[in-house]
């Protein structure tokens, strides 16, 4: 499996009294928080205050045509006390006027479009009409989101009292264009795009994105606010809405394509890149990314054409080399892959995935020190790149005498992405070798919650159970592993469980 690293001022009328609305929100959220998320009453009170602040910072943005007919809806939220806010860039596509609602300030209006992040389809705007400089706003949590975990999103609802949704983080995605993101169980449609998301501690950790072709909610990390890929606009709204490049700056197709690619839906991603290219025909990255997708489902001619087109648009781009390397690895042409990866990492902005793949090839050929250096460079380039820690941990586990370093890497990898293949089994194996049996059992339990058919976790949890005197549980684990096809399990059962079975039969009489 090849990973890709790459990611007029309207008057607002409230339908209900603002204080009554907020009191209803408090009441309803309090019920959810107390009975679903939190256990401590004292802790819960502070969480309610944080939820209130997030709710107060959030509002609804409605795009209208020249006749003030609504044509699109999204969420928005303040990121500063002086009116900086984030919303969906796609909202601007066909908008003549933007109307803001569901906020304590009743005369909000868009003043300027300051910047657009094309890959996440988010926009930073300046909002006019802020009366109270003490208005609530959100700042990103310093640490990235944890997995698995529960979340609360301030989604759109026709009844403003219900403008929040509880959900869970599902699968972690990682792209150089989006950074660390994830699929979530929240599915509230396009109208909830750009809704802020908080974690179970009340901290702002993400922004809601939506993949319409899959009806899938996406968590975009709140760290995207500090990303270097924002395109500066800094135009008044009346000028931006007539901007000649507005369509290409505000299309959501790039966001949809990169998410589909990270979900390894190669054909769907390639088709979405094709739609993106129709809007932005001169963006070299789109051709290289489509090449990766085409290579993955076997369209080698199309992939080669895309790589050539990408190089013609940007000769210094690293992505065509990455695409060709992925194609070479899939065909086990490791020498050619190595050449492309070396060219890739020597470029000005090498994708982190290139360092990872280079390390994997080096490890495959026994170049341990070189592989370790490549994995380390991947981690230094992106400290949230879970697969970098995972691969370095595997290398250390195989070749280093100090297993503690491998354990630390696996622990970091698991915290960033607990669904990495067998990561908790590997952690448990190290703890088992350290004779830390109780912790090893906990790790194997986590592994089996993710994959109940992990025979290695079953076998080794059985050993840990046996060494803590839990012989019956040990035999149950080995029996399950045996039924899943592990023949060594029957030897352990024969050696260690026959006496237990005889005692059961005797007591049964």
C-alpha positions as CSV (number, residue, x, y, z in Angstrom):
1,X,0.0,0.0,0.0
2,X,1.4,3.4,-1.0
3,X,0.8,6.3,1.3
4,X,0.5,9.8,0.0
5,X,1.9,12.6,1.9
6,X,1.6,15.2,0.5
7,X,-1.8,18.2,2.8
8,X,-24.2,45.7,0.6
9,X,-24.2,45.2,4.5
10,X,-27.3,43.1,5.3
11,X,-29.4,43.6,8.4
12,X,-29.7,40.4,10.5
13,X,-33.0,39.6,12.3
14,X,-33.2,37.0,15.0
15,X,-36.3,34.9,15.1
16,X,-36.0,34.4,18.9
17,X,-34.6,36.4,21.8
18,X,-30.9,35.8,22.0
19,X,-30.6,35.2,25.8
20,X,-33.5,32.7,25.6
21,X,-31.8,30.9,22.8
22,X,-28.5,30.7,24.6
23,X,-30.2,29.4,27.8
24,X,-31.8,26.6,25.7
25,X,-28.5,25.8,24.2
26,X,-26.9,25.6,27.6
27,X,-29.6,23.4,29.0
28,X,-29.5,20.9,26.1
29,X,-25.7,20.8,25.9
30,X,-25.5,20.3,29.7
31,X,-27.6,17.1,29.4
32,X,-25.4,15.8,26.6
33,X,-22.2,16.6,28.4
34,X,-23.2,15.2,31.8
35,X,-24.6,11.9,30.5
36,X,-22.4,11.2,27.5
37,X,-19.0,12.9,27.7
38,X,-18.1,13.7,31.3
39,X,-18.1,12.2,34.7
40,X,-17.0,15.0,37.1
41,X,-19.5,17.7,38.1
42,X,-16.8,20.2,38.8
43,X,-15.0,19.4,35.6
44,X,-18.3,19.5,33.7
45,X,-19.1,23.1,34.8
46,X,-15.9,24.4,33.2
47,X,-16.6,22.4,30.1
48,X,-20.1,24.0,29.8
49,X,-18.4,27.4,29.9
50,X,-16.0,26.4,27.1
51,X,-18.9,25.0,25.0
52,X,-20.8,28.3,25.5
53,X,-17.7,30.3,24.3
54,X,-17.5,28.1,21.2
55,X,-21.2,28.4,20.6
56,X,-21.0,32.2,21.0
57,X,-18.1,32.4,18.5
58,X,-20.1,30.5,15.9
59,X,-22.6,31.7,13.4
60,X,-24.3,30.9,10.1
61,X,-23.3,32.3,6.7
62,X,-25.9,32.4,3.9
63,X,-24.9,33.2,0.3
64,X,-27.6,35.0,-1.7
65,X,-27.9,36.0,-5.3
66,X,-28.6,39.5,-6.6
67,X,-32.3,39.1,-5.7
68,X,-31.3,38.1,-2.1
69,X,-32.5,34.5,-2.7
70,X,-30.5,32.0,-0.6
71,X,-28.3,29.8,-2.7
72,X,-25.9,28.2,-0.2
73,X,-25.3,27.9,3.5
74,X,-22.3,27.2,5.7
75,X,-21.0,27.8,9.2
76,X,-18.5,30.4,10.3
77,X,-16.6,31.2,13.5
78,X,-14.5,34.0,14.9
79,X,-10.8,33.5,15.5
80,X,-10.1,37.0,16.9
81,X,-11.9,39.6,18.9
82,X,-11.6,42.2,16.1
83,X,-13.7,40.2,13.6
84,X,-11.4,37.8,11.9
85,X,-13.5,34.7,11.0
86,X,-13.2,31.4,9.1
87,X,-15.9,30.0,6.7
88,X,-16.2,27.9,3.6
89,X,-14.7,29.4,0.5
90,X,-17.2,27.6,-1.7
91,X,-19.8,29.8,-0.2
92,X,-18.4,32.7,-2.4
93,X,-18.7,30.8,-5.7
94,X,-22.0,32.4,-6.9
95,X,-22.7,34.8,-4.1
96,X,-23.6,38.4,-4.6
97,X,-24.4,39.0,-0.9
98,X,-23.5,37.2,2.3
99,X,-26.0,37.3,5.3
100,X,-24.8,36.3,8.8
101,X,-27.2,35.0,11.4
102,X,-27.3,33.2,14.8
103,X,-24.9,35.5,16.5
104,X,-25.3,37.9,19.4
105,X,-24.3,40.9,17.2
106,X,-27.2,41.6,14.9
107,X,-25.5,43.7,12.3
108,X,-22.7,41.6,11.1
109,X,-21.5,41.9,7.5
110,X,-18.5,40.8,5.4
111,X,-15.9,43.5,5.0
112,X,-13.0,41.8,3.3
113,X,-11.8,38.4,2.0
114,X,-8.3,38.1,3.5
115,X,-7.0,34.7,2.5
116,X,-8.1,31.3,1.0
117,X,-6.7,27.9,1.7
118,X,-7.5,26.1,-1.6
119,X,-6.8,22.5,-0.4
120,X,-9.2,22.8,2.6
121,X,-11.6,25.1,0.9
122,X,-11.6,27.5,3.9
123,X,-11.5,31.3,3.8
124,X,-10.4,33.9,6.4
125,X,-12.6,36.9,6.3
126,X,-12.9,40.3,8.0
127,X,-16.4,40.7,9.6
128,X,-17.7,44.2,10.3
129,X,-20.3,45.1,12.9
130,X,-18.5,43.7,16.0
131,X,-19.8,45.9,18.8
132,X,-18.3,44.1,21.8
133,X,-14.5,43.7,21.7
134,X,-14.9,41.0,24.4
135,X,-16.8,38.8,22.0
136,X,-15.9,35.1,22.1
137,X,-13.5,33.6,19.6
138,X,-11.6,30.3,19.1
139,X,-7.9,29.5,19.2
140,X,-6.5,26.2,18.1
141,X,-5.5,23.7,20.7
142,X,-1.7,23.4,20.8
143,X,-1.7,19.6,20.6
144,X,-3.4,17.7,17.8
145,X,-6.6,15.6,18.2
146,X,-6.4,12.2,19.8
147,X,-7.8,9.0,18.4
148,X,-10.2,7.4,19.2
149,X,-12.1,10.2,20.8
150,X,-15.5,11.9,21.1
151,X,-16.1,15.3,19.6
152,X,-18.8,18.0,19.5
153,X,-19.4,20.0,16.3
154,X,-21.3,23.3,16.1
155,X,-23.2,22.2,13.0
156,X,-26.0,24.0,11.1
157,X,-29.6,23.4,12.1
158,X,-32.8,25.2,11.1
159,X,-33.6,25.5,14.7
160,X,-30.6,27.3,16.2
161,X,-31.2,25.7,19.6
162,X,-30.0,22.4,18.0
163,X,-26.9,23.6,16.3
164,X,-24.5,21.1,17.6
165,X,-23.8,17.4,16.9
166,X,-22.0,14.8,19.0
167,X,-19.8,12.3,17.2
168,X,-16.6,10.3,17.1
169,X,-13.3,10.4,15.2
170,X,-13.1,7.4,12.9
171,X,-10.0,7.0,10.6
172,X,-7.0,9.3,10.5
173,X,-5.9,10.7,7.2
174,X,-2.7,12.5,6.4
175,X,-1.8,14.7,3.4
176,X,0.9,17.3,2.9
177,X,-1.8,19.6,1.6
178,X,-4.3,19.1,4.5
179,X,-2.0,17.9,7.2
180,X,-3.5,15.5,9.8
181,X,-7.2,15.1,9.3
182,X,-9.8,12.3,9.9
183,X,-13.2,10.9,8.9
184,X,-15.9,11.4,11.6
185,X,-19.3,10.0,12.3
186,X,-20.9,13.4,12.0
187,X,-22.8,13.6,8.8
188,X,-24.6,17.0,8.6
189,X,-24.2,17.9,5.0
190,X,-22.9,20.9,3.1
191,X,-24.7,23.4,5.4
192,X,-22.4,22.5,8.2
193,X,-19.1,23.1,6.3
194,X,-16.6,25.1,8.4
195,X,-18.3,24.3,11.7
196,X,-15.8,24.3,14.6
197,X,-15.2,21.1,16.4
198,X,-14.2,20.7,20.1
199,X,-12.9,17.7,21.9
200,X,-14.1,16.2,25.2
201,X,-12.0,18.7,27.1
202,X,-13.7,21.6,25.4
203,X,-10.7,22.6,23.2
204,X,-11.0,23.7,19.6
205,X,-9.3,20.9,17.6
206,X,-10.9,20.9,14.2
207,X,-13.1,22.3,11.4
208,X,-15.9,20.3,9.8
209,X,-15.5,19.5,6.1
210,X,-17.9,17.5,4.0
211,X,-17.4,15.0,1.1
212,X,-20.7,15.0,-0.7
213,X,-20.0,12.1,-3.1
214,X,-19.6,9.8,0.0
215,X,-21.9,11.6,2.4
216,X,-18.8,11.7,4.7
217,X,-17.9,14.2,7.4
218,X,-14.2,15.2,7.6
219,X,-12.3,16.8,10.5
220,X,-9.8,19.3,9.3
221,X,-7.2,19.9,12.0
222,X,-7.5,23.4,13.6
223,X,-3.7,23.7,12.9
224,X,-4.6,24.5,9.3
225,X,-5.1,28.1,10.5
226,X,-1.3,28.3,10.9
227,X,-0.5,26.5,7.7
228,X,1.8,28.1,5.1
229,X,-0.4,27.3,2.1
230,X,-2.9,30.1,2.5
231,X,-3.2,32.3,-0.6
232,X,-3.4,36.0,0.4
233,X,-6.4,37.9,-1.1
234,X,-7.0,41.0,1.0
235,X,-9.7,42.5,-1.1
236,X,-13.0,44.1,-0.1
237,X,-16.0,41.9,-0.7
238,X,-17.4,44.0,-3.5
239,X,-14.1,43.6,-5.4
240,X,-13.6,39.9,-4.6
241,X,-17.0,38.8,-5.8
242,X,-16.0,40.1,-9.2
243,X,-12.5,38.7,-9.1
244,X,-11.5,37.0,-12.4
245,X,-10.0,34.0,-10.5
246,X,-12.9,33.6,-7.9
247,X,-14.1,30.3,-9.4
248,X,-10.7,28.6,-9.1
249,X,-9.9,30.0,-5.7
250,X,-13.2,28.9,-4.2
251,X,-13.8,25.5,-5.8
252,X,-14.2,22.7,-3.3
253,X,-13.1,20.0,-5.8
254,X,-9.4,20.1,-4.7
255,X,-10.5,19.4,-1.1
256,X,-12.7,16.5,-2.2
257,X,-10.1,15.0,-4.5
258,X,-7.3,15.0,-1.9
259,X,-9.6,13.5,0.8
260,X,-10.8,10.7,-1.6
261,X,-7.1,10.0,-2.4
262,X,-6.2,9.7,1.3
263,X,-9.2,7.3,1.7
264,X,-7.6,5.3,-1.1
265,X,-10.6,5.6,-3.4
266,X,-8.3,5.9,-6.4
267,X,-10.9,6.0,-9.2
268,X,-13.2,8.5,-7.5
269,X,-10.2,10.7,-6.6
270,X,-8.9,10.6,-10.2
271,X,-12.3,11.6,-11.6
272,X,-12.5,14.5,-9.1
273,X,-9.0,15.7,-10.0
274,X,-10.2,15.7,-13.6
275,X,-13.0,18.0,-12.6
276,X,-10.5,20.2,-10.7
277,X,-8.3,20.4,-13.8
278,X,-11.2,21.7,-15.8
279,X,-11.4,24.6,-13.4
280,X,-7.7,25.0,-12.8
281,X,-5.9,23.6,-16.0
282,X,-2.5,25.1,-15.2
283,X,-1.9,23.7,-11.6
284,X,0.9,21.2,-11.8
285,X,0.1,19.4,-8.5
286,X,-3.3,18.3,-9.8
287,X,-1.8,16.3,-12.7
288,X,0.9,14.7,-10.5
289,X,-1.7,13.7,-7.9
290,X,-4.0,12.3,-10.5
291,X,-1.0,10.3,-11.8
292,X,-0.7,8.7,-8.4
293,X,-4.3,7.7,-8.5
294,X,-4.1,6.4,-12.0
295,X,-1.1,4.3,-11.3
296,X,-2.8,2.8,-8.3
297,X,-5.7,1.4,-10.4
298,X,-3.5,0.4,-13.3
299,X,-3.8,3.2,-15.8
300,X,-0.1,3.5,-16.5
301,X,-0.4,5.4,-19.8
302,X,-2.6,8.0,-18.2
303,X,-0.3,8.2,-15.2
304,X,2.8,8.8,-17.4
305,X,0.9,11.5,-19.4
306,X,0.0,13.3,-16.2
307,X,3.5,13.2,-14.9
308,X,4.8,14.6,-18.1
309,X,2.2,17.4,-18.0
310,X,3.0,18.2,-14.4
311,X,6.7,18.5,-15.2
312,X,6.0,20.7,-18.2
313,X,4.0,23.1,-15.9
314,X,6.5,23.0,-13.1
315,X,9.9,21.4,-13.9
316,X,11.1,21.7,-10.2
317,X,8.1,19.9,-8.7
318,X,8.8,16.9,-6.5
319,X,5.4,15.3,-7.0
320,X,6.0,13.7,-10.4
321,X,9.0,11.9,-9.0
322,X,6.9,10.7,-6.1
323,X,4.2,9.4,-8.5
324,X,6.7,7.5,-10.6
325,X,8.3,6.0,-7.4
326,X,5.0,4.8,-6.2
327,X,4.4,3.2,-9.6
328,X,7.9,1.6,-9.5
329,X,7.3,0.2,-6.0
330,X,4.0,-1.3,-7.0
331,X,5.8,-3.1,-9.8
332,X,8.7,-4.1,-7.5
333,X,11.1,-2.0,-9.5
334,X,13.0,-0.8,-6.5
335,X,16.1,0.5,-8.3
336,X,14.1,2.9,-10.4
337,X,12.0,3.8,-7.4
338,X,15.1,4.7,-5.5
339,X,16.3,7.0,-8.3
340,X,13.0,8.8,-8.4
341,X,12.9,9.2,-4.6
342,X,16.4,10.6,-4.5
343,X,15.4,13.2,-7.1
344,X,12.3,13.9,-5.1
345,X,14.0,14.5,-1.7
346,X,16.6,16.7,-3.5
347,X,13.9,19.1,-4.7
348,X,13.1,22.3,-2.9
349,X,10.0,21.1,-1.0
350,X,10.1,17.3,-0.8
351,X,6.9,15.6,0.4
352,X,7.3,13.8,3.7
353,X,6.0,10.6,2.0
354,X,9.2,10.6,-0.1
355,X,11.4,10.3,3.0
356,X,9.2,7.5,4.3
357,X,9.3,5.5,1.1
358,X,13.0,6.1,0.8
359,X,13.5,4.7,4.3
360,X,11.3,1.6,3.5
361,X,13.5,0.8,0.4
362,X,16.7,1.3,2.4
363,X,15.4,-1.0,5.2
364,X,14.4,-3.6,2.6
365,X,18.0,-3.6,1.4
366,X,19.6,-3.7,4.9
367,X,20.7,-0.1,4.9
368,X,19.6,0.3,8.6
369,X,21.4,3.6,9.4
370,X,20.2,5.2,6.1
371,X,16.7,4.1,6.8
372,X,16.7,5.4,10.3
373,X,18.0,8.8,9.0
374,X,15.2,8.9,6.4
375,X,12.5,8.1,8.9
376,X,13.9,10.7,11.2
377,X,13.9,13.4,8.5
378,X,10.2,12.5,7.8
379,X,9.4,13.1,11.4
380,X,11.4,16.3,11.6
381,X,9.5,17.6,8.6
382,X,6.1,16.7,10.1
383,X,6.0,15.8,13.8
384,X,2.4,14.6,13.4
385,X,3.3,12.0,10.7
386,X,2.2,8.8,12.5
387,X,3.6,6.4,9.9
388,X,7.1,7.9,10.3
389,X,7.2,7.0,14.0
390,X,5.7,3.6,13.2
391,X,8.3,2.6,10.6
392,X,11.1,3.9,12.7
393,X,9.8,2.0,15.7
394,X,9.7,-1.2,13.6
395,X,13.3,-0.6,12.4
396,X,14.5,-0.1,16.0
397,X,12.6,-3.1,17.2
398,X,14.4,-5.3,14.7
399,X,17.9,-3.9,15.0
400,X,18.3,-1.9,18.3
401,X,19.2,-3.5,21.6
402,X,17.4,-0.7,23.5
403,X,13.7,-1.5,22.9
404,X,12.6,1.6,24.9
405,X,13.3,3.8,21.9
406,X,11.1,1.6,19.7
407,X,8.4,1.6,22.4
408,X,8.4,5.4,22.5
409,X,8.0,5.6,18.7
410,X,5.2,3.1,18.8
411,X,3.5,5.0,21.6
412,X,3.6,8.2,19.6
413,X,2.4,6.5,16.4
414,X,-0.5,4.9,18.3
415,X,-1.6,8.2,19.8
416,X,-1.6,9.8,16.4
417,X,-3.2,6.9,14.6
418,X,-4.3,3.8,16.6
419,X,-5.4,2.0,13.4
420,X,-1.8,1.6,12.1
421,X,-1.4,-2.2,11.4
422,X,-0.8,-4.0,14.7
423,X,0.7,-0.9,16.5
424,X,-0.7,-1.9,19.9
425,X,0.4,-5.5,19.3
426,X,3.9,-4.3,18.8
427,X,3.7,-2.2,21.9
428,X,2.4,-5.2,23.8
429,X,5.2,-7.4,22.5
430,X,7.8,-5.1,23.8
431,X,6.1,-4.9,27.2
432,X,5.8,-8.7,27.2
433,X,9.6,-9.0,26.6
434,X,10.1,-6.6,29.5
435,X,7.9,-8.9,31.7
436,X,5.4,-6.0,32.2
437,X,2.6,-8.4,31.8
438,X,-0.4,-6.3,33.0
439,X,0.5,-3.4,30.7
440,X,1.1,-5.9,27.9
441,X,-2.4,-7.3,28.4
442,X,-3.9,-3.8,28.3
443,X,-2.1,-3.2,25.0
444,X,-3.2,-6.5,23.5
445,X,-6.8,-5.6,24.6
446,X,-6.5,-2.4,22.6
447,X,-5.1,-4.3,19.6
448,X,-8.0,-6.7,19.7
449,X,-10.6,-4.0,19.9
450,X,-9.3,-2.7,16.6
451,X,-8.8,-6.1,15.0
452,X,-10.5,-9.0,16.9
453,X,-8.7,-11.5,14.5
454,X,-5.2,-10.4,15.3
455,X,-3.7,-13.8,16.1
456,X,-0.4,-12.4,17.3
457,X,-2.2,-10.3,19.9
458,X,-4.2,-13.3,21.0
459,X,-1.2,-15.6,21.2
460,X,0.9,-13.1,23.2
461,X,-2.0,-12.0,25.4
462,X,-2.4,-15.7,26.2
463,X,1.3,-15.8,27.3
464,X,0.9,-12.7,29.4
465,X,-2.3,-14.1,31.0
466,X,-0.4,-17.4,31.7
467,X,2.5,-15.6,33.4
468,X,0.1,-13.6,35.6
469,X,-1.6,-16.9,36.7
470,X,-4.7,-16.4,34.6
471,X,-4.4,-19.8,33.0
472,X,-8.1,-20.1,31.9
473,X,-7.9,-16.8,30.0
474,X,-4.6,-17.9,28.5
475,X,-6.2,-21.1,27.2
476,X,-9.2,-19.2,25.8
477,X,-6.9,-16.8,23.9
478,X,-4.9,-19.7,22.4
479,X,-8.0,-21.6,21.5
480,X,-9.3,-18.5,19.6
481,X,-6.0,-18.1,17.9
482,X,-6.0,-21.8,16.9
483,X,-9.5,-21.5,15.4
484,X,-8.2,-18.5,13.4
485,X,-5.5,-20.7,11.9
486,X,-2.4,-20.4,14.2
487,X,-1.1,-23.9,14.5
488,X,1.4,-23.0,17.3
489,X,-1.7,-22.3,19.5
490,X,-2.5,-26.0,19.6
491,X,1.0,-26.8,20.9
492,X,0.5,-24.3,23.7
493,X,-2.9,-25.7,24.5
494,X,-1.6,-29.3,24.5
495,X,1.3,-28.3,26.8
496,X,-0.4,-26.0,29.2
497,X,-4.2,-26.4,29.1
498,X,-4.7,-30.2,29.2
499,X,-4.4,-30.3,33.0
500,X,-6.9,-27.4,33.3
501,X,-9.3,-29.3,31.1
502,X,-9.0,-32.5,33.2
503,X,-9.7,-30.5,36.4
504,X,-12.8,-29.0,34.7
505,X,-14.0,-32.5,33.8
506,X,-13.3,-33.8,37.3
507,X,-15.2,-30.9,38.9
508,X,-18.1,-31.5,36.4
509,X,-18.5,-35.0,37.8
